[in-house]
């Protein structure tokens, strides 16, 4: 069987934790930060986790995970 290739776009966006969760960064942090409150910006810094419904498809893109 040939080696499995990693989807490089997914590899840059997702990391798999030791417990098997899929970690990602939150959206809406790229620009136009002046109108967002300090509380909202602080909460956007925290990591987010992929929902259970999408977890399977993300793990397929990352065969090492």
Secondary structure as UniProt FT lines:
FT   HELIX           8..13
FT   STRAND          14..16
FT   TURN            18..19
FT   STRAND          22..24
FT   TURN            34..35
FT   HELIX           38..45
FT   STRAND          48..49
FT   HELIX           52..61
FT   TURN            63..64
//
